[in-house]
Amino acid sequence: MRPRIEKLRERLAHFQLDALLITSLTNIRYLFGFTGSNAIALSTSDQAFFVTDRRYIQQAQSQVRTAEILIGLQDLFAELKKANVLRAGLRLGFEAMHLTAKNYFHLQKTFAGVKLIASERIVERLASVKESEEMASIKKAAEICRDVYPEILALIKPGISELEISAEISYRTRRRGSERDPFEPIVASGWRSALPHGVSSNKIVEESDLVILDFGAVVNGYAADFTRTVVIGEPSNKQKEVAAAVEEALHISAAAAKPGMIGKNLDAVARDFLKQRGYADCFQHSLGHGLGLDVHGLPRIGELSDDPLEVGNVLALEPGVYLPKLGGVRIEDDFVLTETGLENLSPFPRELARVG
């Protein structure tokens, strides 16, 4: 973990910060390896402090290796103050996307005289470039999804509910080694498949329904994210047309990705293609996102994203087309970006599968 701390310190110097307060538990896990539910951390140019409560004494001692461990009662900021490293006038960055307003005011009161500087995604940008062990964990999670998918196909038939399918996904991914669901599995059928981010419901799957299956797995904390669309029975010509367009949008966007490309430019590859096919207003979300300890991380790949793609990024690309009267189709695969382009972490068929 020490190289991560050293890289963070380089970023602090770049942003002219004397220290960074880390309150995101995901970022704390990335930097220090801690997997508990209550902690804060502080990194300066030459020191690191990790603060948690008494419930995690043994866990912190076994997991945290690159920071001085401080144990508090309830007020972790007060315990950090005892370290006496945040002097008046010091420029302290805080994670603006993770620190609550309540804790901001408490921080301001506890460290009066310290200059609080809102920062965004300093740790997240470091974490977006994966090490080999991280990639191996994501690949294993993707393989779990690959192996579970045909088992789920065998269960889908008219009369089963979306929630039943969702429960089977959770059960079967965990049987194969997933630690948890990275998000609640999405099973959306029929008219509900046209909801770009619908959740599983009590709706019963019916003949001719399109069914979107969007689920993941987690290995060593790292998430995979996978989507396929199936049809109950024989697909109509329009269903086949939409599925073919989405499959091609994924193919050409994955082929276009390269280091240095900006997120919105990769999004435009898929979006422009679907526009040419007559689906300009039917692709209603971003093309993709980074994967890691967060299932939705950097880089962002959407119409407004200026995030550059870097070698070592792990990306989920997920174009979709949603037609209220027909239903929706979404296909998603996970990739790692290399010097020469994207490598699919768990390649298997993308075509519209017929079930039931």
C-alpha positions as CSV (number, residue, x, y, z in Angstrom):
1,M,0.0,0.0,0.0
2,R,2.9,2.4,0.6
3,P,3.3,3.4,-3.1
4,R,-0.3,4.6,-3.0
5,I,0.5,6.9,-0.1
6,E,3.5,8.2,-1.9
7,K,1.5,8.9,-5.1
8,L,-1.1,10.7,-3.0
9,R,1.6,12.9,-1.5
10,E,2.7,13.9,-4.9
11,R,-0.8,14.9,-5.8
12,L,-1.1,17.0,-2.6
13,A,2.0,19.0,-3.7
14,H,0.4,19.4,-7.1
15,F,-2.7,20.9,-5.6
16,Q,-0.7,23.0,-3.1
17,L,-2.2,21.2,-0.1
18,D,-0.3,20.6,3.1
19,A,-2.6,17.7,4.0
20,L,-5.7,15.8,2.9
21,L,-8.5,14.6,5.2
22,I,-10.0,11.4,3.8
23,T,-13.5,10.5,4.9
24,S,-14.7,8.2,2.0
25,L,-14.5,4.7,3.3
26,T,-13.8,3.5,-0.2
27,N,-10.8,5.8,-0.4
28,I,-9.7,4.7,3.0
29,R,-9.8,1.1,2.0
30,Y,-7.8,1.9,-1.2
31,L,-5.1,3.7,0.7
32,F,-4.9,1.7,3.9
33,G,-6.7,-1.6,3.4
34,F,-9.3,-1.0,6.1
35,T,-12.7,-2.6,5.5
36,G,-14.6,-1.4,8.5
37,S,-17.5,1.0,8.6
38,N,-16.2,3.9,10.6
39,A,-12.9,5.7,10.1
40,I,-11.2,8.9,8.9
41,A,-7.6,9.4,7.8
42,L,-5.1,12.2,7.3
43,S,-2.1,12.3,5.0
44,T,0.5,15.0,5.2
45,S,3.7,15.3,3.2
46,D,5.5,12.9,5.5
47,Q,2.9,11.4,7.9
48,A,-0.3,9.4,7.8
49,F,-2.9,9.0,10.6
50,F,-5.8,6.5,10.6
51,V,-8.6,7.0,13.2
52,T,-11.3,4.6,14.1
53,D,-13.3,3.6,17.2
54,R,-12.9,0.8,19.8
55,R,-14.9,-1.7,17.8
56,Y,-12.1,-1.9,15.2
57,I,-9.0,-2.0,17.4
58,Q,-7.9,-5.6,16.3
59,Q,-9.1,-5.1,12.7
60,A,-7.2,-1.9,12.3
61,Q,-4.0,-3.5,13.7
62,S,-4.3,-6.4,11.3
63,Q,-5.2,-4.3,8.2
64,V,-3.6,-0.9,8.4
65,R,0.1,-0.9,7.8
66,T,1.0,2.6,6.4
67,A,-0.4,5.0,9.0
68,E,-0.3,5.6,12.7
69,I,-3.4,4.1,14.2
70,L,-5.5,6.3,16.6
71,I,-8.5,4.9,18.5
72,G,-11.3,7.3,19.6
73,L,-14.6,7.0,21.3
74,Q,-17.2,8.8,19.2
75,D,-15.6,12.0,18.0
76,L,-12.9,10.9,15.5
77,F,-11.9,14.5,14.7
78,A,-11.2,15.1,18.4
79,E,-8.9,12.1,18.5
80,L,-7.1,13.4,15.3
81,K,-6.6,16.8,17.0
82,K,-4.6,15.1,19.7
83,A,-1.9,14.2,17.1
84,N,-1.2,18.0,16.9
85,V,-0.3,18.0,13.2
86,L,-2.8,20.5,11.9
87,R,-1.5,23.9,12.9
88,A,-3.1,27.3,12.1
89,G,-2.7,28.4,8.6
90,L,-2.1,24.9,7.2
91,R,-4.0,24.2,3.9
92,L,-6.1,21.1,4.6
93,G,-7.9,19.5,1.7
94,F,-11.2,17.7,2.4
95,E,-13.2,15.4,0.1
96,A,-16.1,17.7,-0.9
97,M,-18.1,14.9,-2.3
98,H,-18.0,12.8,0.9
99,L,-17.9,15.2,3.9
100,T,-21.3,16.0,5.2
101,A,-22.3,19.6,6.0
102,K,-22.5,18.6,9.7
103,N,-19.0,17.2,9.7
104,Y,-17.7,20.2,7.8
105,F,-18.8,22.6,10.5
106,H,-17.5,20.2,13.2
107,L,-14.2,20.1,11.3
108,Q,-14.1,23.9,11.1
109,K,-14.7,24.2,14.8
110,T,-12.3,21.5,15.9
111,F,-9.4,22.8,13.8
112,A,-10.0,26.6,14.0
113,G,-7.4,28.5,12.0
114,V,-6.8,25.7,9.5
115,K,-7.6,26.7,6.0
116,L,-10.2,24.2,4.6
117,I,-9.9,23.6,0.9
118,A,-12.6,21.7,-1.0
119,S,-11.1,19.0,-3.2
120,E,-12.6,16.5,-5.5
121,R,-11.5,13.1,-6.7
122,I,-7.8,13.3,-5.7
123,V,-7.8,9.7,-4.4
124,E,-10.3,8.5,-7.0
125,R,-8.0,9.6,-9.9
126,L,-5.1,7.7,-8.4
127,A,-7.4,4.6,-7.9
128,S,-8.6,4.8,-11.5
129,V,-5.3,3.3,-12.7
130,K,-5.3,-0.3,-11.6
131,E,-2.5,-2.4,-10.4
132,S,-2.2,-6.0,-11.6
133,E,-3.7,-7.5,-8.4
134,E,-6.7,-5.2,-8.7
135,M,-7.2,-6.2,-12.4
136,A,-7.0,-9.8,-11.4
137,S,-9.8,-9.3,-8.8
138,I,-12.0,-7.5,-11.3
139,K,-11.4,-10.2,-13.9
140,K,-12.4,-12.9,-11.4
141,A,-15.6,-11.0,-10.6
142,A,-16.3,-10.7,-14.3
143,E,-15.8,-14.5,-14.7
144,I,-18.3,-15.1,-11.9
145,C,-20.9,-13.1,-13.9
146,R,-20.0,-15.0,-17.1
147,D,-20.5,-18.4,-15.3
148,V,-23.8,-17.4,-13.6
149,Y,-25.4,-15.9,-16.8
150,P,-26.3,-19.3,-18.5
151,E,-27.6,-20.6,-15.2
152,I,-30.0,-17.6,-15.0
153,L,-31.0,-18.1,-18.6
154,A,-32.2,-21.6,-17.8
155,L,-34.5,-20.3,-15.2
156,I,-36.2,-17.5,-17.1
157,K,-39.7,-18.4,-18.5
158,P,-43.2,-16.9,-18.5
159,G,-44.6,-16.8,-15.0
160,I,-41.5,-16.1,-13.1
161,S,-41.2,-12.7,-11.5
162,E,-38.3,-10.2,-11.8
163,L,-37.7,-10.4,-8.1
164,E,-37.3,-14.2,-8.3
165,I,-34.7,-13.8,-11.0
166,S,-32.9,-11.1,-9.0
167,A,-32.8,-13.3,-5.9
168,E,-31.3,-16.2,-8.0
169,I,-28.6,-13.9,-9.4
170,S,-27.6,-12.8,-5.9
171,Y,-27.6,-16.4,-4.6
172,R,-25.7,-17.9,-7.5
173,T,-23.0,-15.2,-7.7
174,R,-22.3,-15.6,-4.0
175,R,-22.2,-19.4,-4.4
176,R,-19.4,-18.9,-7.0
177,G,-17.4,-16.6,-4.7
178,S,-18.8,-13.1,-4.9
179,E,-18.6,-11.3,-1.6
180,R,-21.8,-9.3,-2.1
181,D,-23.8,-7.6,-4.8
182,P,-22.1,-4.4,-6.0
183,F,-25.6,-3.1,-6.6
184,E,-29.0,-4.5,-6.4
185,P,-29.4,-6.7,-9.5
186,I,-31.6,-5.1,-12.1
187,V,-34.1,-7.4,-13.8
188,A,-36.6,-5.4,-16.0
189,S,-39.0,-7.1,-18.4
190,G,-41.5,-6.1,-21.0
191,W,-42.5,-2.4,-20.8
192,R,-40.2,-2.0,-17.7
193,S,-37.2,-2.9,-19.8
194,A,-37.6,0.6,-21.4
195,L,-36.8,2.2,-18.0
196,P,-33.0,3.0,-18.4
197,H,-32.4,2.3,-14.8
198,G,-35.4,0.4,-13.6
199,V,-35.1,-1.8,-10.5
200,S,-36.5,-5.4,-10.1
201,S,-40.2,-5.6,-9.3
202,N,-43.0,-8.0,-8.8
203,K,-43.8,-7.9,-12.4
204,I,-44.3,-11.3,-14.0
205,V,-42.3,-12.2,-17.1
206,E,-44.5,-12.7,-20.1
207,E,-44.3,-14.2,-23.6
208,S,-42.4,-11.9,-26.1
209,D,-40.9,-9.7,-23.3
210,L,-37.5,-8.3,-23.6
211,V,-35.7,-8.8,-20.3
212,I,-32.7,-6.7,-19.2
213,L,-30.3,-8.5,-16.8
214,D,-27.9,-6.1,-15.2
215,F,-25.8,-7.5,-12.3
216,G,-22.3,-7.8,-10.9
217,A,-20.0,-9.6,-8.5
218,V,-17.3,-8.5,-6.0
219,V,-13.9,-10.1,-5.4
220,N,-11.5,-8.7,-2.8
221,G,-13.7,-5.6,-2.8
222,Y,-13.4,-5.1,-6.6
223,A,-16.6,-5.0,-8.7
224,A,-17.5,-6.3,-12.1
225,D,-20.6,-5.0,-13.9
226,F,-22.4,-6.9,-16.6
227,T,-25.5,-6.6,-18.7
228,R,-27.3,-8.8,-21.3
229,T,-30.8,-8.6,-22.8
230,V,-32.9,-11.7,-23.5
231,V,-36.2,-12.3,-25.2
232,I,-39.0,-14.7,-24.2
233,G,-39.7,-16.8,-27.2
234,E,-39.2,-15.7,-30.8
235,P,-38.0,-12.1,-31.2
236,S,-39.8,-9.8,-33.5
237,N,-38.0,-8.1,-36.4
238,K,-37.9,-4.8,-34.5
239,Q,-36.5,-6.5,-31.4
240,K,-33.8,-8.0,-33.5
241,E,-33.0,-4.7,-35.1
242,V,-32.7,-2.9,-31.9
243,A,-30.5,-5.6,-30.3
244,A,-28.2,-5.6,-33.4
245,A,-27.8,-1.8,-33.2
246,V,-26.9,-1.9,-29.5
247,E,-24.5,-4.8,-30.0
248,E,-22.8,-2.9,-32.9
249,A,-22.6,0.3,-30.8
250,L,-20.7,-1.6,-28.1
251,H,-18.4,-3.1,-30.6
252,I,-17.4,0.1,-32.4
253,S,-17.0,2.1,-29.2
254,A,-14.8,-0.6,-27.6
255,A,-12.7,-0.6,-30.8
256,A,-12.4,3.2,-30.7
257,A,-11.1,3.5,-27.2
258,K,-7.5,4.4,-26.8
259,P,-5.2,6.1,-24.1
260,G,-5.6,9.8,-24.0
261,M,-9.1,9.8,-25.4
262,I,-11.6,12.0,-23.6
263,G,-14.6,10.4,-22.0
264,K,-17.2,12.4,-24.0
265,N,-15.5,11.6,-27.3
266,L,-15.8,7.9,-26.6
267,D,-19.4,8.4,-25.6
268,A,-20.0,10.2,-28.9
269,V,-18.8,7.1,-30.9
270,A,-21.7,5.0,-29.6
271,R,-24.2,8.0,-29.5
272,D,-23.5,9.1,-33.1
273,F,-23.8,5.5,-34.4
274,L,-27.2,5.0,-32.6
275,K,-28.3,8.4,-34.0
276,Q,-27.6,7.2,-37.5
277,R,-29.7,4.2,-36.9
278,G,-32.6,6.4,-35.9
279,Y,-32.3,6.1,-32.1
280,A,-31.0,9.6,-31.3
281,D,-33.4,10.1,-28.4
282,C,-33.4,6.5,-27.2
283,F,-30.0,6.3,-25.6
284,Q,-30.7,8.1,-22.3
285,H,-27.6,7.5,-20.1
286,S,-23.8,7.7,-20.3
287,L,-21.9,5.1,-22.3
288,G,-19.9,3.9,-19.3
289,H,-17.8,4.3,-16.3
290,G,-14.7,3.2,-14.5
291,L,-14.7,0.1,-12.2
292,G,-12.9,-0.7,-9.0
293,L,-13.7,-0.6,-5.3
294,D,-16.6,1.6,-6.5
295,V,-18.8,0.0,-9.1
296,H,-19.3,3.5,-10.7
297,G,-15.9,5.2,-10.6
298,L,-13.5,7.2,-12.8
299,P,-13.2,7.8,-15.6
300,R,-16.7,8.9,-16.5
301,I,-17.7,8.2,-20.1
302,G,-20.6,10.5,-20.8
303,E,-21.6,13.5,-22.9
304,L,-20.2,16.0,-20.4
305,S,-17.1,14.1,-19.3
306,D,-13.6,15.6,-19.8
307,D,-12.0,12.6,-18.0
308,P,-9.0,11.3,-20.0
309,L,-8.6,7.5,-20.5
310,E,-5.4,6.1,-19.1
311,V,-3.6,2.8,-19.5
312,G,-4.7,0.7,-16.6
313,N,-8.3,2.0,-16.4
314,V,-10.9,-0.7,-16.1
315,L,-14.1,0.4,-17.9
316,A,-17.6,-0.8,-18.2
317,L,-19.2,0.2,-21.5
318,E,-23.0,-0.2,-21.7
319,P,-24.9,1.3,-24.7
320,G,-28.7,0.9,-24.7
321,V,-31.8,1.7,-26.6
322,Y,-35.2,2.2,-24.9
323,L,-38.5,2.3,-26.7
324,P,-41.6,2.5,-24.4
325,K,-43.9,0.4,-26.6
326,L,-41.3,-2.2,-27.4
327,G,-39.0,-2.4,-24.4
328,G,-35.3,-1.8,-24.0
329,V,-32.0,-3.4,-24.9
330,R,-28.7,-2.8,-23.0
331,I,-25.4,-4.7,-23.4
332,E,-22.5,-4.2,-21.1
333,D,-19.0,-5.6,-20.9
334,D,-15.9,-4.9,-18.7
335,F,-12.5,-4.0,-20.3
336,V,-9.0,-3.0,-19.2
337,L,-7.3,-0.2,-21.3
338,T,-3.9,-1.2,-22.6
339,E,-1.4,0.7,-24.8
340,T,-3.1,-0.8,-27.8
341,G,-6.8,-0.4,-26.8
342,L,-9.4,-2.3,-24.8
343,E,-9.1,-5.9,-23.7
344,N,-12.3,-7.6,-22.7
345,L,-12.0,-9.1,-19.2
346,S,-14.5,-11.8,-19.8
347,P,-15.6,-12.2,-23.4
348,F,-18.7,-14.2,-24.2
349,P,-21.7,-13.9,-26.5
350,R,-23.6,-10.6,-26.7
351,E,-26.4,-11.5,-29.0
352,L,-30.1,-11.4,-28.0
353,A,-30.6,-14.8,-26.3
354,R,-33.9,-16.6,-26.7
355,V,-35.3,-18.2,-23.5
356,G,-38.5,-19.6,-22.1
